[in-house]
Amino acid sequence: MKFIVLKPGREKSVIRRHPWIFSGAINEVVGEPSIGETVQVRDSNKNPLAIASYSPHSSIRARIWDWNPSKIITPDFFKKKIEDAIYLRQSLTEKNRTNMRLIYAESDGIPGLIVDRYFDWIVVQFLTAGVELWRNVLIQLIQEKSKIQNIYERSDVDVRALEGLPLIAGNLCGKEPPNEVEISENGLKFLVDIKHGQKTGFYLDQCDNRAKIQGYARGKSILDCFCYTGGFSIYAASAGALDITCIDSSHNALELAKKNVLLNNLPIELVNWVEGDVFYELRKMRDQNKKFDLIVLDPPKFAPTSSQIQKAARGYKDINLLALKLLNPNGILFTFSCSGGISMDFLQKIIADAALDAGVKLIILEKLHQSVDHPIAINFPESEYLKGLICKI
């Protein structure tokens, strides 16, 4: 077997079972492994530690499949991982939840594989060289174990380019999905564009957090920033919000959000739609002295890489500062970060700084995380990417 040799001292993360090996940790590559090929990981004394997929173009040069260095990767290896992942979500399906993340990459032991279910459709993403090499085996197993025949691929994300892989999207098997797939979530209905929508079409990771807003929304004026297809707004409207303003830069997302309002038999006149840049629109509202009772900030990832964390922190502070200036006394702020490099503690510090500059006293009512179908692996802190706070002035 081809193998990589780590530099002295760089085996510590492997021993702690962190699944990533960066290029700077590698002293030697033996055997010229091809893209995605399985290699053995060895310490500086060439003692075997684990087996991993090799990615010559990525800064994450190897992703560990298994910490048994003698393990042979076969279709049965993936079969067991997929069975375990689906079993883990069984309690959700028993609660009639038919939309969920079935496989969450490293957290389910298959680095780079994302599998989302939307009722009768599966959407997959092959994000790394290792899973790309095994794509045909994985597609067959996903279809077999999920018992869903319709599989659509959304491997059209920039991280593939970092792996030296082309961006791909299209139907893999079964029926071609319609332009809009209807799903149900906590008794509410949503139309999902799995072909062109953000991520795999919908923010499944916010399912539990969307439901939280129902406890705060009745009789309130709501500002939903980065609203996408209206997830938080639909929940707020269903709970008796007084009026709602939705801001998003995407015309198509807002059009789908309008359809979602009507799909749930909610009054379309309840919502004011604003197509534009959130930073600009918040500043304009501040200058107009507008006020709201509850504001949702659910921005896209401001820090795709660790090198952008400080720039991202400034962005998070800016929008939270603007939001706090738009809140009425006793106002509620739902604020989120999906940037992996922004920890919960760091997010809290950012919001504290924003509150100080806004001249308001802020308390935390709840801390929020990604939904349970996006499990957090204790040996892989990067799997906890979504952090949120519900705060009150």
C-alpha positions as CSV (number, residue, x, y, z in Angstrom):
1,M,0.0,0.0,0.0
2,K,1.2,3.5,-0.8
3,F,1.7,5.7,2.3
4,I,2.4,9.1,3.7
5,V,4.9,9.8,6.5
6,L,4.1,12.6,9.0
7,K,6.6,15.0,10.4
8,P,7.8,14.5,14.0
9,G,5.0,15.4,16.5
10,R,2.3,15.7,13.8
11,E,0.8,12.4,14.7
12,K,-0.9,13.9,17.7
13,S,-4.1,14.9,15.9
14,V,-4.3,11.5,14.3
15,I,-4.0,9.8,17.7
16,R,-6.8,12.1,18.9
17,R,-8.8,10.9,15.9
18,H,-9.1,14.2,14.0
19,P,-9.8,13.1,10.4
20,W,-7.8,15.8,8.6
21,I,-4.1,15.8,7.7
22,F,-2.8,19.0,6.2
23,S,-0.1,19.2,3.6
24,G,2.3,20.9,6.1
25,A,2.1,17.9,8.4
26,I,3.5,15.5,5.8
27,N,7.2,14.8,5.5
28,E,7.1,12.2,2.7
29,V,4.7,10.6,0.2
30,V,5.7,7.1,-0.9
31,G,4.4,5.5,-4.0
32,E,2.9,8.4,-6.0
33,P,-0.8,7.9,-5.0
34,S,-3.4,9.1,-7.5
35,I,-6.2,11.5,-6.7
36,G,-8.6,9.9,-4.2
37,E,-6.5,6.8,-3.7
38,T,-6.4,5.1,-0.3
39,V,-3.0,5.5,1.5
40,Q,-1.7,4.4,4.8
41,V,-0.8,7.2,7.3
42,R,2.4,6.6,9.3
43,D,4.2,8.6,12.0
44,S,7.7,9.9,11.6
45,N,9.1,6.5,12.6
46,K,6.9,4.9,9.9
47,N,4.7,3.2,12.4
48,P,1.2,2.8,10.8
49,L,-1.6,4.9,12.3
50,A,-4.6,5.0,10.0
51,I,-5.8,4.8,6.4
52,A,-7.0,7.8,4.4
53,S,-8.0,9.1,1.0
54,Y,-5.3,11.2,-0.7
55,S,-5.9,14.5,-2.4
56,P,-2.8,16.0,-4.0
57,H,-4.4,19.3,-4.9
58,S,-6.0,20.2,-1.5
59,S,-4.4,21.8,1.5
60,I,-6.2,19.0,3.4
61,R,-3.9,16.4,1.8
62,A,-5.5,13.3,3.4
63,R,-8.8,12.5,5.0
64,I,-8.9,9.5,7.3
65,W,-11.3,6.7,6.5
66,D,-10.4,4.5,9.5
67,W,-8.0,4.5,12.4
68,N,-7.2,0.8,11.8
69,P,-4.1,1.0,9.6
70,S,-4.7,-2.5,8.2
71,K,-8.3,-1.8,7.1
72,I,-9.1,-2.4,3.5
73,I,-11.6,0.0,2.0
74,T,-14.3,-1.9,0.1
75,P,-18.0,-1.3,-0.8
76,D,-18.9,-3.1,2.5
77,F,-17.0,-0.4,4.4
78,F,-19.3,2.2,3.0
79,K,-22.4,0.0,3.3
80,K,-21.9,-0.2,7.1
81,K,-21.3,3.6,7.4
82,I,-24.4,4.4,5.4
83,E,-26.5,1.9,7.3
84,D,-25.3,3.5,10.6
85,A,-26.0,7.0,9.4
86,I,-29.6,6.2,8.3
87,Y,-30.2,4.3,11.6
88,L,-29.1,7.4,13.5
89,R,-31.8,9.4,11.8
90,Q,-34.5,6.7,12.4
91,S,-36.0,8.6,15.4
92,L,-36.7,11.6,13.0
93,T,-38.4,9.5,10.4
94,E,-40.5,7.9,13.2
95,K,-41.7,11.5,13.9
96,N,-42.8,11.8,10.2
97,R,-39.9,14.0,9.3
98,T,-39.2,13.2,5.7
99,N,-36.7,16.0,5.0
100,M,-33.3,15.7,6.6
101,R,-29.6,15.3,6.2
102,L,-29.0,11.5,5.9
103,I,-25.2,11.6,5.7
104,Y,-23.1,14.4,7.1
105,A,-19.6,13.8,5.9
106,E,-16.9,13.4,8.6
107,S,-19.6,13.2,11.3
108,D,-20.9,10.0,9.7
109,G,-17.4,8.6,8.9
110,I,-17.5,9.4,5.1
111,P,-15.5,12.6,4.6
112,G,-16.8,14.7,1.8
113,L,-20.2,13.0,1.3
114,I,-23.4,15.0,1.9
115,V,-26.7,13.3,1.4
116,D,-30.0,15.3,1.9
117,R,-33.5,13.9,1.6
118,Y,-36.4,16.0,0.4
119,F,-39.4,13.7,0.6
120,D,-39.1,11.4,-2.5
121,W,-35.7,12.9,-3.7
122,I,-32.2,12.5,-2.5
123,V,-29.7,15.3,-3.2
124,V,-26.0,14.3,-3.0
125,Q,-22.7,16.2,-3.0
126,F,-19.3,14.6,-3.6
127,L,-17.0,17.2,-2.2
128,T,-13.6,15.5,-1.9
129,A,-11.3,13.3,-4.0
130,G,-11.9,10.3,-1.8
131,V,-15.7,10.1,-2.3
132,E,-15.4,11.1,-5.9
133,L,-13.3,8.0,-6.5
134,W,-16.1,5.8,-4.9
135,R,-19.0,7.8,-6.4
136,N,-20.6,4.9,-8.3
137,V,-20.5,2.5,-5.3
138,L,-21.9,5.3,-3.1
139,I,-24.8,6.1,-5.4
140,Q,-25.8,2.5,-5.5
141,L,-25.6,2.1,-1.8
142,I,-27.5,5.3,-1.1
143,Q,-30.3,4.3,-3.4
144,E,-30.4,0.8,-1.8
145,K,-30.3,1.8,1.9
146,S,-32.5,4.9,1.7
147,K,-35.1,3.1,-0.4
148,I,-35.4,6.3,-2.5
149,Q,-34.8,5.9,-6.2
150,N,-34.6,9.5,-7.3
151,I,-31.1,11.0,-6.8
152,Y,-29.9,14.4,-8.0
153,E,-26.3,15.7,-7.7
154,R,-25.3,19.2,-6.6
155,S,-21.5,18.9,-6.6
156,D,-21.4,22.4,-8.1
157,V,-19.6,24.1,-5.1
158,D,-16.3,25.8,-5.0
159,V,-14.7,23.3,-2.6
160,R,-14.5,20.8,-5.4
161,A,-12.1,23.1,-7.3
162,L,-9.8,23.0,-4.3
163,E,-9.8,19.2,-4.6
164,G,-8.9,19.5,-8.3
165,L,-12.4,18.3,-9.3
166,P,-14.8,19.7,-11.8
167,L,-18.1,21.2,-10.7
168,I,-21.0,18.9,-11.5
169,A,-24.8,19.0,-11.2
170,G,-27.5,16.9,-12.7
171,N,-29.8,13.9,-12.4
172,L,-28.0,10.6,-11.4
173,C,-30.9,8.1,-11.3
174,G,-34.7,7.9,-11.1
175,K,-37.0,10.7,-12.1
176,E,-35.8,14.2,-13.0
177,P,-36.9,16.5,-10.1
178,P,-39.5,19.2,-10.8
179,N,-38.4,22.8,-10.6
180,E,-40.0,23.0,-7.2
181,V,-40.3,20.1,-4.8
182,E,-42.9,20.5,-2.0
183,I,-41.9,19.4,1.5
184,S,-43.5,19.6,4.9
185,E,-41.7,20.7,8.1
186,N,-43.4,20.9,11.5
187,G,-46.8,21.2,9.8
188,L,-45.7,24.0,7.4
189,K,-45.1,23.6,3.7
190,F,-42.2,24.8,1.6
191,L,-41.2,24.7,-2.0
192,V,-37.6,23.7,-2.6
193,D,-35.5,24.3,-5.7
194,I,-33.1,21.4,-5.4
195,K,-31.6,22.0,-8.9
196,H,-30.5,25.6,-8.4
197,G,-31.1,26.6,-4.7
198,Q,-28.5,27.4,-2.2
199,K,-26.7,24.4,-0.6
200,T,-28.9,21.5,-1.7
201,G,-32.0,23.6,-2.0
202,F,-33.0,24.4,1.6
203,Y,-31.4,25.1,5.0
204,L,-32.2,21.8,6.7
205,D,-29.8,22.7,9.5
206,Q,-32.1,25.4,10.7
207,C,-35.2,23.2,11.1
208,D,-35.2,23.2,14.9
209,N,-34.3,26.9,15.1
210,R,-37.0,28.0,12.7
211,A,-39.6,26.4,15.1
212,K,-38.1,28.5,18.0
213,I,-39.3,31.8,16.5
214,Q,-42.9,30.8,16.9
215,G,-42.6,31.3,20.7
216,Y,-41.5,34.9,20.2
217,A,-43.4,36.2,17.1
218,R,-47.0,36.7,18.1
219,G,-48.0,40.4,17.7
220,K,-44.5,41.4,16.8
221,S,-43.1,43.3,13.8
222,I,-40.4,41.1,12.3
223,L,-37.4,41.9,10.1
224,D,-36.0,38.8,8.4
225,C,-32.5,39.4,6.9
226,F,-31.0,37.0,4.4
227,C,-34.4,35.5,4.4
228,Y,-33.8,33.2,1.4
229,T,-37.1,31.4,0.7
230,G,-38.8,32.7,3.8
231,G,-38.2,29.9,6.3
232,F,-38.1,32.0,9.5
233,S,-40.8,34.3,8.1
234,I,-43.3,31.5,7.4
235,Y,-42.9,30.2,11.0
236,A,-43.3,33.8,12.3
237,A,-46.4,34.4,10.2
238,S,-48.0,31.1,11.2
239,A,-47.5,32.1,14.9
240,G,-49.3,35.5,14.5
241,A,-46.6,38.0,13.7
242,L,-48.0,41.5,13.2
243,D,-46.0,42.3,10.1
244,I,-42.9,41.0,8.4
245,T,-40.2,42.5,6.3
246,C,-38.0,40.1,4.3
247,I,-34.7,41.1,2.8
248,D,-32.6,39.1,0.3
249,S,-30.4,39.9,-2.6
250,S,-31.8,37.0,-4.7
251,H,-34.8,37.7,-6.8
252,N,-35.5,34.0,-7.4
253,A,-35.3,33.3,-3.6
254,L,-37.8,36.0,-2.9
255,E,-40.2,34.8,-5.6
256,L,-40.1,31.3,-4.0
257,A,-40.6,32.9,-0.6
258,K,-43.8,34.5,-1.8
259,K,-45.0,31.2,-3.1
260,N,-44.3,29.6,0.3
261,V,-46.5,32.3,2.0
262,L,-49.4,31.5,-0.3
263,L,-48.7,27.7,0.0
264,N,-49.4,28.0,3.7
265,N,-52.6,30.0,3.2
266,L,-51.0,33.0,5.0
267,P,-51.9,36.6,3.9
268,I,-49.4,37.8,1.3
269,E,-50.0,41.5,2.4
270,L,-48.5,40.6,5.8
271,V,-45.0,40.6,4.2
272,N,-43.0,43.5,2.8
273,W,-40.4,42.2,0.3
274,V,-37.1,44.0,-0.1
275,E,-34.6,42.8,-2.8
276,G,-31.2,44.2,-2.0
277,D,-28.0,44.0,-0.1
278,V,-28.7,43.5,3.6
279,F,-25.9,45.8,4.8
280,Y,-27.1,48.6,2.6
281,E,-30.8,48.1,3.5
282,L,-30.1,48.0,7.2
283,R,-28.2,51.3,7.0
284,K,-31.0,52.8,5.1
285,M,-33.6,51.7,7.7
286,R,-31.4,53.0,10.4
287,D,-31.3,56.4,8.7
288,Q,-35.0,56.3,8.4
289,N,-35.4,55.5,12.1
290,K,-37.3,52.3,11.4
291,K,-37.9,50.0,14.4
292,F,-38.8,46.3,14.8
293,D,-39.7,44.0,17.7
294,L,-37.8,41.0,16.4
295,I,-34.9,40.7,13.9
296,V,-33.4,37.6,12.3
297,L,-29.9,37.6,11.0
298,D,-29.0,34.4,9.2
299,P,-26.2,35.4,6.9
300,P,-24.2,33.2,4.5
301,K,-20.8,32.0,5.4
302,F,-18.6,35.1,5.9
303,A,-15.4,33.1,6.5
304,P,-15.0,30.2,4.0
305,T,-11.4,29.7,5.2
306,S,-9.6,30.3,8.5
307,S,-7.6,33.1,6.9
308,Q,-10.8,35.2,6.6
309,I,-12.0,34.9,10.2
310,Q,-11.0,38.5,11.3
311,K,-12.7,40.0,8.2
312,A,-15.7,37.9,8.9
313,A,-15.8,39.0,12.5
314,R,-16.0,42.6,11.3
315,G,-18.9,41.7,9.0
316,Y,-20.8,39.9,11.8
317,K,-20.3,42.8,14.1
318,D,-21.5,45.4,11.5
319,I,-24.8,43.6,10.8
320,N,-25.5,42.9,14.5
321,L,-24.7,46.5,15.4
322,L,-27.1,47.8,12.7
323,A,-29.8,45.3,13.9
324,L,-29.5,46.3,17.5
325,K,-30.0,50.0,16.5
326,L,-33.2,48.9,14.7
327,L,-34.7,47.0,17.6
328,N,-37.4,48.4,19.9
329,P,-36.9,48.4,23.7
330,N,-37.2,44.7,24.8
331,G,-36.6,43.7,21.2
332,I,-35.5,40.2,20.3
333,L,-32.5,39.3,18.1
334,F,-32.1,35.9,16.5
335,T,-28.5,36.0,15.2
336,F,-26.4,33.2,13.5
337,S,-23.0,32.3,12.1
338,C,-22.4,29.3,9.8
339,S,-18.7,30.1,9.5
340,G,-16.8,27.1,11.0
341,G,-14.0,29.3,12.3
342,I,-16.4,31.4,14.4
343,S,-16.9,29.6,17.7
344,M,-19.9,30.1,19.9
345,D,-17.7,32.0,22.4
346,F,-16.3,34.2,19.6
347,L,-19.8,34.9,18.3
348,Q,-20.9,35.9,21.8
349,K,-17.9,38.2,22.1
350,I,-18.8,39.8,18.7
351,I,-22.4,40.4,19.7
352,A,-21.2,41.8,23.1
353,D,-19.0,44.3,21.3
354,A,-21.9,45.2,19.0
355,A,-24.2,45.8,22.0
356,L,-21.6,48.0,23.6
357,D,-21.3,50.1,20.5
358,A,-25.0,50.3,20.2
359,G,-25.4,51.4,23.8
360,V,-27.8,48.6,24.7
361,K,-27.9,46.0,27.5
362,L,-28.3,42.6,26.0
363,I,-29.1,39.2,27.6
364,I,-28.9,35.8,26.1
365,L,-32.2,33.9,26.2
366,E,-31.1,30.8,24.3
367,K,-28.0,29.3,22.5
368,L,-28.8,27.6,19.2
369,H,-27.1,24.9,17.1
370,Q,-27.6,23.0,13.9
371,S,-30.5,20.5,13.8
372,V,-29.9,17.0,15.2
373,D,-29.7,15.5,11.7
374,H,-26.3,17.3,11.4
375,P,-24.6,15.5,14.3
376,I,-21.4,17.0,15.8
377,A,-18.5,14.5,16.1
378,I,-16.7,15.0,19.4
379,N,-13.3,14.4,17.7
380,F,-14.1,16.8,14.9
381,P,-15.1,20.3,16.3
382,E,-15.3,21.6,12.7
383,S,-18.6,19.7,12.4
384,E,-20.2,22.2,14.7
385,Y,-20.4,25.0,12.2
386,L,-23.8,26.6,12.9
387,K,-24.1,28.7,16.0
388,G,-26.9,31.0,17.1
389,L,-28.1,33.2,19.9
390,I,-31.5,34.5,20.9
391,C,-30.9,37.8,22.7
392,K,-33.1,40.4,24.2
393,I,-32.6,44.1,24.9
